[in-house]
Amino acid sequence: MPNFTDLIAGPAALIAHIAASYSCGHCNSETEARSDPHGNPHLVIHHDDGCPVLEGTLSSLPDTLRAARNTP
C-alpha cells in the first residue's frame, strides 16, 4: 500500500492558492499547507487509497497546474 503524499514548495501566496484550489481528478483528496523546519511553505496532498496518483500510475502535475493557473 502506498504511503506517500505529494509535496510542493514555493512562495507562500502560491501555496495558499493551490491549497484552496487543488482538486485531484481521480479521488477526493484533501490538502493542507504547512511549513518545514526551515520555514519553507509546502502543500501536502492526501490522496485516497487506490488513487492512481497516489500509486504513482498518474502524475499530479496536471491537477497542480490547473490549481495554480489563475494565481492572484
RADAGI-V26575 format. One line per field, one symbol per residue. ss: DSSP state (2 for helix, 1 for strand, 0 for the rest). phi: phi as a letter, one per 20 degrees, with the letter a starting at -180 (. if undefined). psi: psi as a letter, one per 30 degrees, with the letter a starting at -180 (. if undefined). A space follows every 10 residues. Layout:
ss: ???
phi: ???
psi: ???
This chain:
ss: 0000011110 0222222222 2000000001 1111100000 1111110000 0000000000 2222222200 00
phi: .fcccedcdr fgffffffgf dfbffcbdfd cbdbdegenf fcddddffgn fffffnfcee ggfffffegd ff
psi: kkhllkkkka keeeeeeeef fkjkffahll lkklklfggk klkkjjllkf kfeefgelkf eeeeeeefeh k.
